[in-house]
């Protein structure tokens, strides 16, 4: 497709993950950001999380984002909020960014940018300073569900928590999305595609329209038939564990 699928389906999202504003601000509370601290946000999308942290907590945030449409939106959001001097948006693969001694490292639903949750935890831990904190938002299977659901191979929530320990981290906070949160997130996808296809009639000037509709309907069907009942999404917050 010439048109970027995610640029269309998430064009109306404020939070680009299945978590509410209250839930994300609870995550921020667990991270306890202090004015002047430095935050690195992997896969920051349109910048809601970064800008909210900068505005509410006085931190400086570096956003890593590979989608140029999302990066532009994040810069506009930061400028509109008056924090453009404290929100830097870097466009490119997250794995190519080298950071050390960062106070807080977050990745809310974008661990695929670092080859999955395990590699992401290793990368984020390396980027974190001695007194740093970490937050990762991940999909996981529901209790009793198979490890692979709708093409997603995922651990259960207990397994994600155990991975924290395996990377020398102490789990200190957990925020799990509700079904209503995830319904809201997915519903915005469907509405954005409906708006886009209505604005782009089916004629030769818009050859991507049929493919975008096909993908949207496929993802909607998979969500309703499998993902909604068998997958969850949670943010795990932690810090370096003290040696025993």
Secondary structure, DSSP 8 states (H G I E B T S, - for coil): --S-HHHHHTTT-SSSSS--HHHHHHHHHHHT--TT-EEEEET-TTSHHHHHHHHHH--EEEEEES-HHHHHHHHHHHHHTT-TTTEEEEES-GGG----SEEEEEEES-GGGGTSHHHHHHHHHHHEEEEEEEEEEEEEE-TT--SEETTEE--BHHHHHHHHHHTTEEEEEEEE--HHHHHHHHHHHHHHHHHHHHHS-SSGGGTTHHHHHHHHHHHHHHIIIIIHHHEEEEEEEEEE----
